[in-house]
Amino acid sequence: MESSNNNLADERIILNVGGVKPVVVHVLKGTLCRRQYETYRSTLTAYPNTLLGIMFQKRNNELLRPTNGNEFFFDRDGQIFRYIMQFYRTGEFLWPEQSTRPKYELQLPHPFKHQQEVQLKHTIEISNYELKRELDYFQIPEQYTQRSHDPPPFPFAKAAAFRVDEFIAALKDAIYEMIINFRTKVGITFNSDKTTPVVNPKIDAVANIVIPFAFTGYHILHMFHRQIEEHLKLLYPDLVVRIDKFNGDTPRAHVNVYITLNNNLEPSIILENSCLIKPSSPPDNTTNQRKIQEDKA
């Protein structure tokens, strides 16, 4: 008796689920109109409160009407049923990230290769309404779908972090512009009242870089001044970075960023890294060649 139950649980079931019939597949007599999903009976009966779990219980064997041995036809959407089948296999209803069905191609056998119009490529939209309707039809309990049903929350923290990263990149660009303009120090003041940042000494390229952060720059520096100092010092050991905050004791709240280059752009260091450095002269082999020729003579 126990062996009979085990054999029943290991029985393979083919679920033939009707799908959307493409206009051109009539040449194949409808063979691509549906999808077949093969699974074990035990996979379905593991969820006895669902439609398929109830259908394939041993006690309901006599009520089943297979179309071909162990094959059962369902007049439902074959594309959407993929998500239903994944629930039975994983125990979780995995809502698609994109509400579209994957693109698919219809490749015909050799005799039909010349019929280019039969090669089908398109995308079919899947709405949340369709998904919910199939969940209801197959009686999937909400406890398996509720947590993943709601769309993921908008990543507010990531959006803000992206703006912080943009600001750090702008400071790096400002440092580069300071150096190529042969400046060894620069101060940038970000005000809380959205006024244009002040660059001292005036470097137009630096001013253009920090203008987009006229308001957010103040808030970012106010919150993360220590982390920004440490980050820039780690990246550029030759720089001295100091960030000072000024709040209520001044006419308006602001943050100053001071950047100083330690090596003072020494000409010798610049020359060593430029094309102006003279390459070492190649050895003169003329004298050696003459001596060799004289020895041979």
DARALIN-V921537 format. One record per pair of residues at least 12 apart in sequence whose ideal C-beta (glycine too) atoms are under 6 Angstrom apart, sorted by sequence separation. I is the first residue (numbers start at 0). GAP is how many residues later the second one is. D is the distance in whole Angstrom. If there is no record, write none. Layout:
i=I gap=GAP d=D
i=I gap=GAP d=D
//
This chain:
i=20 gap=12 d=4
i=43 gap=12 d=5
i=44 gap=12 d=6
i=228 gap=12 d=5
i=243 gap=12 d=5
i=186 gap=13 d=5
i=196 gap=13 d=5
i=105 gap=14 d=4
i=228 gap=14 d=5
i=242 gap=14 d=5
i=18 gap=15 d=5
i=40 gap=15 d=5
i=17 gap=16 d=5
i=18 gap=16 d=6
i=104 gap=16 d=6
i=241 gap=16 d=5
i=196 gap=17 d=6
i=15 gap=18 d=6
i=16 gap=18 d=5
i=195 gap=18 d=6
i=224 gap=18 d=4
i=240 gap=18 d=6
i=15 gap=20 d=5
i=102 gap=20 d=5
i=193 gap=20 d=5
i=239 gap=20 d=4
i=193 gap=21 d=4
i=13 gap=22 d=6
i=14 gap=22 d=4
i=78 gap=22 d=5
i=180 gap=22 d=5
i=187 gap=22 d=6
i=220 gap=22 d=6
i=99 gap=23 d=5
i=100 gap=23 d=5
i=13 gap=24 d=5
i=237 gap=24 d=5
i=99 gap=25 d=6
i=100 gap=25 d=5
i=237 gap=25 d=6
i=12 gap=26 d=6
i=191 gap=26 d=5
i=98 gap=27 d=5
i=189 gap=27 d=4
i=12 gap=28 d=5
i=176 gap=28 d=4
i=189 gap=28 d=4
i=176 gap=29 d=5
i=10 gap=30 d=5
i=189 gap=31 d=6
i=8 gap=32 d=6
i=173 gap=32 d=5
i=8 gap=33 d=4
i=220 gap=34 d=4
i=173 gap=35 d=5
i=172 gap=36 d=5
i=217 gap=37 d=6
i=169 gap=39 d=5
i=34 gap=43 d=4
i=33 gap=44 d=5
i=43 gap=44 d=6
i=42 gap=45 d=5
i=166 gap=46 d=6
i=36 gap=48 d=5
i=7 gap=50 d=6
i=79 gap=50 d=6
i=92 gap=51 d=5
i=92 gap=52 d=4
i=94 gap=53 d=5
i=166 gap=53 d=5
i=79 gap=54 d=5
i=83 gap=54 d=5
i=15 gap=55 d=6
i=13 gap=56 d=6
i=163 gap=56 d=6
i=12 gap=57 d=6
i=13 gap=57 d=4
i=14 gap=57 d=6
i=15 gap=57 d=5
i=16 gap=57 d=5
i=17 gap=57 d=5
i=16 gap=59 d=5
i=18 gap=59 d=3
i=192 gap=59 d=6
i=18 gap=60 d=6
i=16 gap=61 d=4
i=190 gap=61 d=6
i=191 gap=61 d=4
i=190 gap=63 d=5
i=16 gap=64 d=4
i=188 gap=65 d=5
i=189 gap=65 d=5
i=188 gap=67 d=5
i=186 gap=69 d=6
i=187 gap=69 d=5
i=186 gap=71 d=5
i=185 gap=73 d=5
i=184 gap=75 d=4
i=183 gap=77 d=4
i=183 gap=80 d=5
i=183 gap=81 d=6
i=50 gap=87 d=5
i=50 gap=88 d=4
i=49 gap=89 d=5
i=49 gap=90 d=6
i=48 gap=92 d=6
i=23 gap=94 d=5
i=21 gap=98 d=5
//
